[in-house]
Amino acid sequence: MIVRARTVVTMNGPPIEDGAVVVDAGRIIDVGPFADVQSRRSGEVVDLGDQALLPGLINAHCHLDYTCLRAQIPRLESFTDWIKSINGAKAKLSPDDYLKSINEGFAEAIRFGTTTVCNLTSVPHVLPQLTPPIRTCWFAELIDVRGAERANDIVARAFQIFEHARLTQKSCWGLAPHAPFTASSELYRRSTEIAPLITTHVAESAEEMQMFRDAAGPLYDFLESIGRDMSDCGNRTPLQEFLQRVGDRCLPKSIVAHLNEMTERDFELVRGLPAKFHVAHCPRSHEYFRHAPFAFARLRQLGVNICLGTDSLASNQDLSLFAEMRRFEAEFPGVPPLEILQMVTVNPARAMGREGSLGVIGPGTAADLIAVPCAGTGEFLSEIIAFTERPWVMVSGRCLEQ
Ligand SMILES: [Zn+2]
């Protein structure tokens, strides 16, 4: 199949005017100006007309489990109170509720042009009952807040689930020790030993900083009251806890969600790391919680790979990465549109270890494509970010129903 469009945005070279992409067996086998491609290839032509064709978007941090919690949890002043509130809401969900929620989340993600999602799930055992319509990296969310005795068993059980789930070609897996305040050092250590990818929440809130650095505050009090061993508090920041638990060697396979709270010492530590971790920033969830400003410029300058995610609908209105790009643009005016688009294409692909095969258009890459109308004004990257409708979507060479 030859897909023709006014502009092909490859993300690894200049845009191609009146371009075409040749798709075969789920992959892209050729790309170039339409006239050139047509002279060397035959096949059905799908002419998208005045549209920009670009790689499908990649959501670097999401919890489809909580699609059903949209608008269910009021914004609370205290992050700790919000955690208590979502825990209360989660306790009422049945396995069927989770299945429905995840499936609705997939459907919504596609409607917004997302073709790959890094999805944390607290119910990995429902995986055999799911057929993800988009590329999914499943991260089993692991928690052992009351003690590390079961860390090995928790990791072994998650691994077994992924082994038995027979993940399709469109899926991969990793582990998500939830956060340094809910997952023990042992749980992090076992997870990093076994998993090809790691994701975790670090330094999301001021209360987490207060807990680890000062051994004080509402999160400290709450976790102490439920029986967490608090002897790791009062010494280090959340980032320092994370770095100590994961170790330098595993940082390149680690996606850190949030990282809103950093001290000068934290920045110095990041500067000295031999290889960096990746960061998933969730602009609208960040706005919902009114967290401290995200240190985008400093982290970028230190060579950290920054990606965007939606987080869950317990702290966001929808799963649109276009809306995340617009919120980011408002948060950081002056960042060029190309760099913003990279944060939902090439950057998350790199974080997933799929650099060069996802998030770009070129021979040998996955045929995950979206198209959005473009007027040909030359400002097509801004037009893409401003897009609010339903894009044309292809995943693994298959056009999805519109
Ligand atoms: Zn999260």
Boltz pocket constraint, residues with backbone or C-beta under 6 A from the ligand:
constraints:
  - pocket:
      binder: B
      contacts: [[A, 61], [A, 62], [A, 63], [A, 201], [A, 257], [A, 311], [A, 312]]
      max_distance: 6.0
